[in-house]
Amino acid sequence: MGELNRTAVSEFIILGFPSLKKVYPFMFLLFLLIYIFTITGNIIIFITVLTNYKLQIPMFYLLNHLSGMEIVYTSVIVPKMLSNFVANSGRISFNNCMIQLYLFSALGASECYLLTTMAYDRYLAICKPLHYSSKMTNTTSLQMASGSWIGGFISPILPVALISKLDFCGPNQVNYFYCDAQPLLKLACSSTQLTETAISILASGLIFSSFLLTVLSYIFIISTIIRIPSATRRKKAFSTCASHLIVVMIYYGTITAMYMQPMSKFSLDINKVLSLLYTVVTPMLNPIIYSLRNKEMKDSLSKAFKRIKKGNDEE
């Protein structure tokens, strides 16, 4: 009987933003432009790091992985959201909904791990400069980046498995713009207590531990920078980690507000706005932040654009 109930819902209807249907054409254009900018910006950073030997260092190697994550991360959500603006149906099969939930959760967890790794890289560079080259080699950064991907894709296996086993026998309208855990739990016919507890423990543990390690890294970093006697050296030292610090503040600020609140106080309207910030806006901001705040990246991009312009003029 449980199996019959669970399979009664073969698809979900993603409602998106019901109160804003009149402006769907505008929203489609806006988010399409944001998506194109996000993909283009992250690809440019990715190619710039790969093709410039001066950027073949762990810090930029990790940045390349972050750009790759952002490309996949936003692509899991935005194309389907854009199609729903046009088709206005929002239909998604049960299996595809679970796949979207898993990929989105896995990439979010991977980014938490990678941001922590990037904080550790900056800690070694500023606080342990004499040991940096021996402790943070290209091989080490590859292992840490790979660990971020693997750890991220392992983290949501249990929560997604528990959600997929719930009974969905009644309403199938997901009042959200993608398949996320909290709105799906509201549709379940069976008890969600075990699933909610598991999600809360795992999500809180992941977010808190990675955020704590990142904060500790920056406590040591800022403490070391303050003790540097030269104002010029202090400014240079801070500039090497400013971009990452801004990204960390934006990313953890939104996901903390999202996933570390009690399920009983979960507000779909507020969380839709927060979700838009870290699924659509943040991936767009990362290329801008790293391009404008990092001197090496700015110089490399400037030279690349000059070469392209020179080639076009010669033609």
DOTI-115202 format. One line per 2 residues: number of its first residue (from 1); for each residue z, x, y of C-alpha. Coordinates in steps of 0.05 Angstrom, whole numbers, always signed. Each point is the difference from the previous one (the first is absolute). Layout:
NUM> Z,X,Y; ...
***
This chain:
1> +0,+0,+0; +18,+58,+47
3> -68,+30,-13; -35,-65,+16
5> +38,-7,+65; -14,+71,+20
7> -74,-5,-11; -6,-69,+32
9> -14,+36,+66; -64,+40,-11
11> -11,+16,+73; +35,+1,+67
13> -22,-23,+69; +15,+51,+54
15> +14,-42,+62; -2,+57,+49
17> +16,-26,+70; -7,-76,-4
19> +21,-12,+73; -53,+48,+25
21> -62,-27,-35; -33,-17,+66
23> -2,+74,+18; -21,+26,-69
25> -68,+24,+28; +36,+42,+52
27> +51,+26,-51; -57,+18,-47
29> -34,+41,+54; +65,+33,+22
31> +23,+20,-70; -70,+21,-20
33> -2,+49,+59; +71,+25,-17
35> -20,+9,-73; -64,+38,+18
37> +39,+44,+49; +55,+13,-53
39> -49,+20,-54; -43,+42,+47
41> +60,+35,+32; +32,+18,-66
43> -66,+24,-30; -12,+44,+61
45> +69,+31,-8; -12,+9,-75
47> -67,+34,+10; +26,+43,+59
49> +57,+28,-42; -46,+13,-59
51> -53,+36,+40; +43,+42,+47
53> +30,+61,-34; +53,+6,+55
55> +28,-67,-23; +5,+21,-73
57> +76,+2,+3; +52,-45,-33
59> +15,-42,+62; -72,-22,+7
61> -10,-3,-74; +56,-53,-3
63> -31,-35,+61; -65,-6,-40
65> +38,-36,-55; +30,-46,+52
67> -69,-16,+27; -25,-14,-70
69> +59,-47,-13; -12,-37,+66
71> -73,-11,-18; +17,-31,-68
73> +63,-34,+26; -35,-40,+54
75> -60,-13,-45; +44,-37,-50
77> +18,-52,+53; -50,-4,+57
79> -67,-15,-34; +29,-60,-36
81> +34,-23,+64; -67,+5,+37
83> -36,-39,-53; +52,-55,+4
85> -12,-5,+76; -74,-13,-15
87> +3,-41,-64; +65,-35,+19
89> +16,-11,-74; +49,+56,-16
91> -8,-7,-75; +24,+58,-43
93> +9,+0,-75; +69,+10,-30
95> -19,+68,-29; -33,+24,+64
97> +61,-22,+39; +45,+42,-46
99> -48,+60,+7; +2,-6,+76
101> +76,-5,-1; +5,+62,-45
103> -49,+43,+39; +30,-18,+67
105> +71,+14,-25; -21,+65,-34
107> -35,+27,+61; +58,-20,+45
109> +49,+37,-45; -47,+60,-4
111> -1,+3,+76; +76,+0,+2
113> +2,+59,-47; -56,+37,+37
115> +33,-9,+68; +64,+29,-30
117> -40,+59,-27; -31,+11,+69
119> +69,+0,+31; +22,+53,-50
121> -61,+41,+18; +18,-2,+74
123> +73,+17,-17; -22,+63,-36
125> -49,+19,+55; +51,-6,+56
127> +67,+13,-33; -21,+51,-53
129> -62,+33,+31; +10,+66,-38
131> +0,-36,-67; -54,-52,+17
133> -60,+37,-28; +35,+14,-66
135> +31,-69,-9; -56,-44,+26
137> -64,+27,-30; -64,-39,-10
139> +19,-8,-73; +68,-27,+19
141> -29,-49,+50; -49,-24,-54
143> +57,-11,-49; +41,-38,+52
145> -58,-42,+23; -18,-16,-73
147> +73,-18,-12; -3,-48,+59
149> -60,-36,-30; +29,-2,-71
151> +69,-21,+23; -29,-54,+44
153> -42,-30,-55; +59,+0,-49
155> +49,-33,+49; -28,-72,+1
157> -15,-7,-74; +65,-36,-16
159> +0,-48,+61; -73,-19,-10
161> +10,-10,-75; +60,-46,+14
163> -39,-40,+51; -60,-8,-47
165> +46,-28,-53; +29,-55,+45
167> -21,-72,-11; -49,-24,+53
169> -11,-73,-17; +0,-36,+66
171> -26,+16,+70; -47,+60,+4
173> -7,+8,+75; +25,+68,+23
175> +22,-6,+73; -20,+71,+15
177> -64,+41,+11; +6,+39,-66
179> +38,-2,-65; +69,+27,+16
181> +63,-6,-42; +42,-44,+46
183> -49,-57,+12; -20,+0,-74
185> +73,-7,-20; +5,-63,+41
187> -54,-32,-44; +32,+16,-67
189> +26,-59,-43; +47,+43,-41
191> +62,+38,+22; -16,+59,+45
193> +71,+29,+4; -13,+59,-46
195> -67,+15,+33; +30,-4,+70
197> +58,+45,-20; -47,+52,-30
199> -46,-1,+60; +58,+6,+49
201> +32,+58,-37; -65,+38,-11
203> -29,-12,+69; +66,+15,+36
205> +11,+62,-43; -70,+27,+13
207> +0,-15,+75; +72,+24,+11
209> -6,+65,-40; -67,+21,+30
211> +22,-19,+70; +67,+36,-9
213> -34,+65,-23; -49,-5,+58
215> +56,-11,+51; +40,+58,-29
217> -61,+45,+6; -8,-19,+73
219> +74,+9,+15; -7,+73,-22
221> -68,+6,+36; +26,-26,+67
223> +64,+42,-7; -42,+62,-11
225> -47,-16,+58; +57,-10,+48
227> +27,+70,-16; -67,+33,+17
229> +12,+38,+65; -72,-3,+26
231> -23,-67,+30; -72,+16,-18
233> +19,+14,-73; +42,-64,-2
235> -59,-41,+25; -47,+33,-50
237> +49,-11,-58; +10,-73,+17
239> -75,-12,+8; -11,+21,-72
241> +42,-59,-26; -8,-51,+56
243> -59,-35,-32; +35,-8,-67
245> +64,-24,+34; -38,-55,+38
247> -34,-24,-64; +67,+0,-37
249> +33,-42,+54; -56,-52,+0
251> -6,-3,-75; +74,-4,-19
253> +16,-46,+58; -47,-53,-26
255> +13,+5,-75; +76,+3,+11
257> -4,-65,+39; -44,-29,-55
259> +32,+18,-66; +73,+16,+14
261> +18,-70,+25; +32,-51,-47
263> -50,-45,-36; +37,-61,+26
265> -14,+20,+72; -73,+15,-14
267> -44,-28,+56; -74,-5,-17
269> -23,-5,+72; +39,+62,+23
271> -20,+39,-62; -73,-16,+9
273> +3,+36,+67; +38,+59,-30
275> -49,+3,-58; -58,+3,+48
277> +33,+59,+34; +6,+44,-62
279> -61,-24,-39; -51,-2,+57
281> +27,+31,+64; +37,+61,-26
283> -58,+27,-42; -43,-6,+63
285> +52,+37,+43; +9,+60,-47
287> -68,+33,+16; +13,-11,+74
289> +70,+29,-3; -20,+61,-40
291> -62,+12,+41; +34,-5,+68
293> +67,+32,-17; -24,+60,-42
295> -33,+57,+37; -34,+30,-62
297> -29,-68,-19; -24,-13,+72
299> -34,+68,+3; -33,-10,-68
301> -25,-70,+18; -25,+24,+68
303> -40,+57,-32; -28,-47,-53
305> -24,-51,+52; -30,+56,+42
307> -39,+25,-61; -25,-71,-13
309> -20,-9,+73; -35,+67,+1
311> -39,-18,-63; -21,-67,+30
313> -23,+34,+65; -42,+50,-39
315> -34,-56,-36
***
